[in-house]
Amino acid sequence: MTNPSGQHFVIRHDTSEAHITEVGATLRALTVGGIDVLDGFPAHERATDGRGQVLAPWPNRIAAGRYQYGGRDIQCPLTEPARSNAIHGLVRWLDWELTDLQPDSITLSCAVRPQPGYEWELQLQVTYQLGNGGLTVGLNAVNTGDERAPFGAGFHPYLKLAGRQVDDLVLRLPATQYLADNDTATALRQVADTSFDFRAARRVGTQELDTAYTGLVTDEGGRATVALSDPEGDHEVQLWVSAAYPHLMVYTGDHVHQPERRRASVAVEPMTCPPQAFRSGIDLIELEPEESWTGDWGLSATRLSTA
Protein backbone atom coordinates (compact mmCIF):
# COMPACT_ATOMS: atom_id res chain seq x y z
CA MET A 1 0.00 0.00 0.00
CA THR A 2 1.38 3.41 -0.93
CA ASN A 3 1.74 6.08 1.72
CA PRO A 4 0.31 9.47 0.67
CA SER A 5 2.56 11.28 3.16
CA GLY A 6 5.76 9.62 1.96
CA GLN A 7 8.28 8.29 4.44
CA HIS A 8 7.46 8.66 8.14
CA PHE A 9 10.00 9.43 10.85
CA VAL A 10 9.74 9.07 14.62
CA ILE A 11 11.83 10.88 17.22
CA ARG A 12 11.68 10.25 20.97
CA HIS A 13 12.88 11.72 24.25
CA ASP A 14 11.93 10.14 27.56
CA THR A 15 8.08 9.92 27.44
CA SER A 16 7.72 12.27 24.46
CA GLU A 17 7.35 11.17 20.84
CA ALA A 18 6.89 13.06 17.55
CA HIS A 19 5.94 11.72 14.12
CA ILE A 20 7.04 13.71 11.06
CA THR A 21 6.31 12.98 7.41
CA GLU A 22 8.43 13.40 4.31
CA VAL A 23 5.61 15.24 2.52
CA GLY A 24 5.53 18.82 3.76
CA ALA A 25 7.88 18.09 6.70
CA THR A 26 4.55 17.72 8.48
CA LEU A 27 4.19 17.19 12.22
CA ARG A 28 1.68 14.32 12.08
CA ALA A 29 1.42 13.41 15.76
CA LEU A 30 2.94 14.44 19.08
CA THR A 31 2.86 13.25 22.67
CA VAL A 32 4.68 15.32 25.28
CA GLY A 33 5.29 13.79 28.67
CA GLY A 34 2.92 11.02 27.68
CA ILE A 35 0.13 13.49 26.86
CA ASP A 36 -1.33 13.43 23.33
CA VAL A 37 -1.48 17.12 22.43
CA LEU A 38 -2.19 17.25 18.68
CA ASP A 39 -5.19 16.58 16.48
CA GLY A 40 -3.10 14.87 13.83
CA PHE A 41 -3.91 12.33 11.16
CA PRO A 42 -3.42 8.56 10.62
CA ALA A 43 -0.27 7.29 8.96
CA HIS A 44 -2.19 5.90 5.97
CA GLU A 45 -3.89 9.26 5.20
CA ARG A 46 -2.71 12.64 3.98
CA ALA A 47 -3.06 15.85 5.98
CA THR A 48 -6.33 17.75 5.68
CA ASP A 49 -7.19 21.23 6.94
CA GLY A 50 -3.48 22.05 7.11
CA ARG A 51 -2.89 19.75 10.07
CA GLY A 52 0.74 19.98 11.16
CA GLN A 53 2.00 21.51 7.92
CA VAL A 54 4.77 24.03 7.24
CA LEU A 55 3.40 27.19 5.61
CA ALA A 56 5.90 28.94 3.32
CA PRO A 57 6.83 31.14 1.55
CA TRP A 58 3.68 32.71 2.96
CA PRO A 59 1.25 31.69 5.70
CA ASN A 60 -2.51 32.12 5.52
CA ARG A 61 -4.09 33.76 2.47
CA ILE A 62 -3.45 35.99 -0.51
CA ALA A 63 -6.78 37.35 -1.75
CA ALA A 64 -7.45 36.49 -5.40
CA GLY A 65 -3.89 35.07 -5.40
CA ARG A 66 -2.62 38.41 -6.70
CA TYR A 67 0.15 40.67 -5.46
CA GLN A 68 2.91 42.93 -6.73
CA TYR A 69 6.57 42.68 -5.81
CA GLY A 70 9.89 43.59 -7.39
CA GLY A 71 8.19 45.25 -10.35
CA ARG A 72 6.19 42.10 -11.13
CA ASP A 73 2.46 41.50 -11.17
CA ILE A 74 2.08 38.02 -9.70
CA GLN A 75 -0.87 35.63 -10.05
CA CYS A 76 -0.81 32.55 -7.80
CA PRO A 77 -2.85 29.41 -8.42
CA LEU A 78 -6.04 29.62 -6.36
CA THR A 79 -5.54 26.79 -3.89
CA GLU A 80 -8.64 27.81 -1.94
CA PRO A 81 -10.96 28.31 -4.93
CA ALA A 82 -14.20 28.53 -2.94
CA ARG A 83 -12.88 31.75 -1.38
CA SER A 84 -10.71 32.83 -4.35
CA ASN A 85 -7.52 32.68 -2.30
CA ALA A 86 -4.01 31.34 -2.58
CA ILE A 87 -3.51 29.69 0.79
CA HIS A 88 -0.57 28.59 2.94
CA GLY A 89 2.28 28.81 0.45
CA LEU A 90 3.89 26.26 -1.83
CA VAL A 91 5.70 23.57 0.18
CA ARG A 92 2.89 21.68 1.94
CA TRP A 93 2.74 18.91 -0.66
CA LEU A 94 6.39 18.72 -1.65
CA ASP A 95 8.78 15.97 -0.58
CA TRP A 96 11.32 17.33 1.90
CA GLU A 97 14.80 15.82 1.94
CA LEU A 98 16.06 14.20 5.12
CA THR A 99 19.20 16.08 6.19
CA ASP A 100 19.81 14.67 9.66
CA LEU A 101 18.09 12.13 11.92
CA GLN A 102 18.95 11.59 15.57
CA PRO A 103 16.97 9.69 18.23
CA ASP A 104 15.50 12.95 19.54
CA SER A 105 15.67 15.28 16.51
CA ILE A 106 15.17 15.47 12.76
CA THR A 107 16.09 18.03 10.11
CA LEU A 108 14.52 18.18 6.65
CA SER A 109 15.11 20.61 3.79
CA CYS A 110 13.25 21.82 0.72
CA ALA A 111 14.11 24.04 -2.24
CA VAL A 112 11.57 26.57 -3.52
CA ARG A 113 12.11 27.26 -7.23
CA PRO A 114 10.68 30.06 -9.38
CA GLN A 115 7.17 29.11 -10.49
CA PRO A 116 3.75 30.63 -11.19
CA GLY A 117 2.90 32.58 -8.04
CA TYR A 118 6.48 32.97 -6.76
CA GLU A 119 9.44 34.03 -8.91
CA TRP A 120 12.27 33.63 -6.39
CA GLU A 121 14.52 30.93 -4.97
CA LEU A 122 14.71 29.80 -1.36
CA GLN A 123 16.26 26.96 0.59
CA LEU A 124 14.18 25.98 3.62
CA GLN A 125 15.26 23.81 6.53
CA VAL A 126 13.13 22.72 9.49
CA THR A 127 14.34 20.98 12.65
CA TYR A 128 12.12 19.23 15.18
CA GLN A 129 13.89 18.70 18.52
CA LEU A 130 12.47 16.90 21.57
CA GLY A 131 13.86 17.66 25.01
CA ASN A 132 12.90 18.04 28.64
CA GLY A 133 10.91 21.17 27.78
CA GLY A 134 8.88 19.50 25.04
CA LEU A 135 9.20 20.07 21.30
CA THR A 136 11.12 22.93 19.71
CA VAL A 137 10.62 23.67 16.01
CA GLY A 138 13.23 25.72 14.18
CA LEU A 139 12.86 27.02 10.64
CA ASN A 140 15.62 28.53 8.54
CA ALA A 141 15.17 30.21 5.15
CA VAL A 142 17.96 31.33 2.81
CA ASN A 143 17.55 33.39 -0.34
CA THR A 144 19.53 31.35 -2.89
CA GLY A 145 18.59 33.59 -5.81
CA ASP A 146 20.15 36.77 -7.18
CA GLU A 147 17.49 39.31 -6.20
CA ARG A 148 15.53 40.34 -3.14
CA ALA A 149 12.76 37.86 -2.26
CA PRO A 150 9.56 38.28 -0.23
CA PHE A 151 9.06 35.74 2.52
CA GLY A 152 6.71 34.72 5.28
CA ALA A 153 6.26 31.51 7.24
CA GLY A 154 3.91 29.73 9.58
CA PHE A 155 2.93 26.36 11.02
CA HIS A 156 -0.48 24.75 11.48
CA PRO A 157 -0.76 22.57 14.61
CA TYR A 158 -4.20 21.77 16.06
CA LEU A 159 -4.05 21.55 19.85
CA LYS A 160 -6.34 19.14 21.67
CA LEU A 161 -7.05 17.56 25.01
CA ALA A 162 -8.35 14.05 24.42
CA GLY A 163 -12.08 13.57 24.67
CA ARG A 164 -12.94 17.25 25.21
CA GLN A 165 -14.71 19.57 22.80
CA VAL A 166 -13.41 23.11 22.32
CA ASP A 167 -16.47 24.57 24.09
CA ASP A 168 -15.43 22.93 27.37
CA LEU A 169 -11.79 24.02 27.33
CA VAL A 170 -10.10 27.06 28.84
CA LEU A 171 -7.94 29.23 26.56
CA ARG A 172 -5.29 31.74 27.59
CA LEU A 173 -4.01 33.89 24.72
CA PRO A 174 -1.59 36.77 25.49
CA ALA A 175 -2.59 38.96 22.55
CA THR A 176 -3.74 42.58 22.77
CA GLN A 177 -4.94 43.04 19.17
CA TYR A 178 -6.87 41.09 16.55
CA LEU A 179 -7.87 41.48 12.91
CA ALA A 180 -11.56 42.14 12.47
CA ASP A 181 -11.28 41.44 8.72
CA ASN A 182 -8.83 38.79 7.51
CA ASP A 183 -9.52 39.63 3.86
CA THR A 184 -7.94 43.09 4.07
CA ALA A 185 -5.59 42.66 7.06
CA THR A 186 -6.01 46.34 7.88
CA ALA A 187 -8.89 46.29 10.39
CA LEU A 188 -6.75 45.93 13.51
CA ARG A 189 -8.70 46.18 16.77
CA GLN A 190 -7.92 46.07 20.49
CA VAL A 191 -9.18 42.92 22.17
CA ALA A 192 -10.18 44.78 25.34
CA ASP A 193 -13.94 44.68 25.97
CA THR A 194 -14.57 42.25 23.11
CA SER A 195 -15.39 38.55 22.91
CA PHE A 196 -11.94 38.04 21.34
CA ASP A 197 -10.14 38.84 24.60
CA PHE A 198 -8.53 35.74 26.11
CA ARG A 199 -5.70 37.47 27.96
CA ALA A 200 -7.24 36.16 31.16
CA ALA A 201 -7.86 32.43 30.84
CA ARG A 202 -11.53 31.61 30.26
CA ARG A 203 -13.74 28.98 28.69
CA VAL A 204 -14.03 29.11 24.92
CA GLY A 205 -17.75 28.31 25.13
CA THR A 206 -19.60 28.95 21.87
CA GLN A 207 -17.07 31.53 20.63
CA GLU A 208 -16.09 30.90 17.00
CA LEU A 209 -12.55 31.89 16.15
CA ASP A 210 -10.91 32.12 12.75
CA THR A 211 -8.96 35.10 13.92
CA ALA A 212 -5.50 36.58 13.47
CA TYR A 213 -3.99 37.99 16.67
CA THR A 214 -0.98 40.19 17.28
CA GLY A 215 0.39 42.53 19.93
CA LEU A 216 1.68 39.50 21.80
CA VAL A 217 2.72 39.93 25.43
CA THR A 218 5.99 38.12 26.13
CA ASP A 219 7.70 36.84 29.25
CA GLU A 220 11.19 37.76 30.42
CA GLY A 221 12.64 35.27 27.95
CA GLY A 222 10.93 36.97 25.01
CA ARG A 223 8.34 34.23 24.48
CA ALA A 224 4.57 34.53 24.20
CA THR A 225 2.72 31.42 25.38
CA VAL A 226 -0.79 30.22 24.54
CA ALA A 227 -2.32 27.67 26.90
CA LEU A 228 -5.27 25.32 26.47
CA SER A 229 -6.50 23.43 29.54
CA ASP A 230 -9.31 21.22 30.75
CA PRO A 231 -11.02 22.66 33.86
CA GLU A 232 -12.27 19.20 34.78
CA GLY A 233 -9.04 17.38 34.04
CA ASP A 234 -5.38 17.69 34.92
CA HIS A 235 -3.70 18.53 31.61
CA GLU A 236 -2.67 21.73 29.91
CA VAL A 237 -0.93 22.11 26.55
CA GLN A 238 1.13 25.20 25.80
CA LEU A 239 2.36 26.64 22.51
CA TRP A 240 5.09 29.27 22.71
CA VAL A 241 6.51 31.52 20.02
CA SER A 242 9.70 33.57 19.89
CA ALA A 243 9.79 37.15 18.63
CA ALA A 244 10.22 35.75 15.09
CA TYR A 245 6.48 34.94 15.11
CA PRO A 246 4.61 38.11 16.17
CA HIS A 247 1.27 36.86 14.79
CA LEU A 248 -0.99 33.95 15.70
CA MET A 249 -3.96 32.58 13.80
CA VAL A 250 -6.45 30.90 16.13
CA TYR A 251 -9.14 28.63 14.65
CA THR A 252 -11.75 26.66 16.57
CA GLY A 253 -12.27 24.21 13.71
CA ASP A 254 -15.87 25.08 12.92
CA HIS A 255 -15.50 24.32 9.21
CA VAL A 256 -12.98 21.49 8.99
CA HIS A 257 -13.70 18.80 6.42
CA GLN A 258 -14.64 15.91 8.70
CA PRO A 259 -17.79 16.68 10.74
CA GLU A 260 -16.53 14.59 13.66
CA ARG A 261 -13.49 16.88 13.99
CA ARG A 262 -15.42 20.15 14.16
CA ARG A 263 -14.68 22.01 17.40
CA ALA A 264 -12.62 19.04 18.59
CA SER A 265 -9.35 21.02 18.65
CA VAL A 266 -7.97 24.54 18.37
CA ALA A 267 -5.49 25.45 15.65
CA VAL A 268 -2.91 27.89 16.99
CA GLU A 269 -0.73 28.91 14.07
CA PRO A 270 2.57 30.77 14.58
CA MET A 271 2.98 33.29 11.74
CA THR A 272 5.71 35.77 10.84
CA CYS A 273 3.15 38.06 9.20
CA PRO A 274 -0.63 38.54 9.11
CA PRO A 275 -2.99 37.35 6.36
CA GLN A 276 -2.54 39.22 3.07
CA ALA A 277 1.02 40.29 3.91
CA PHE A 278 2.13 39.81 0.30
CA ARG A 279 -0.47 42.44 -0.62
CA SER A 280 -0.22 44.79 2.36
CA GLY A 281 3.50 44.49 3.09
CA ILE A 282 2.76 44.31 6.84
CA ASP A 283 5.65 42.49 8.56
CA LEU A 284 6.72 41.03 5.23
CA ILE A 285 10.26 39.65 5.42
CA GLU A 286 12.48 40.70 2.50
CA LEU A 287 15.57 38.57 2.04
CA GLU A 288 18.51 39.87 0.09
CA PRO A 289 20.55 37.35 -1.95
CA GLU A 290 22.32 34.90 0.42
CA GLU A 291 20.53 36.44 3.42
CA SER A 292 18.96 34.03 5.90
CA TRP A 293 16.14 34.16 8.43
CA THR A 294 15.62 31.88 11.44
CA GLY A 295 12.71 31.51 13.85
CA ASP A 296 11.54 29.03 16.47
CA TRP A 297 8.45 28.02 18.41
CA GLY A 298 7.49 25.05 20.51
CA LEU A 299 4.98 22.86 22.29
CA SER A 300 4.92 21.61 25.87
CA ALA A 301 2.41 20.00 28.20
CA THR A 302 1.80 20.10 31.94
CA ARG A 303 -0.05 17.94 34.41
CA LEU A 304 -1.94 20.42 36.59
CA SER A 305 -2.58 17.99 39.42
CA THR A 306 -1.76 14.48 40.51
CA ALA A 307 -4.34 11.92 39.37
Disulfide bonds with the S-S distance in Angstrom:
none
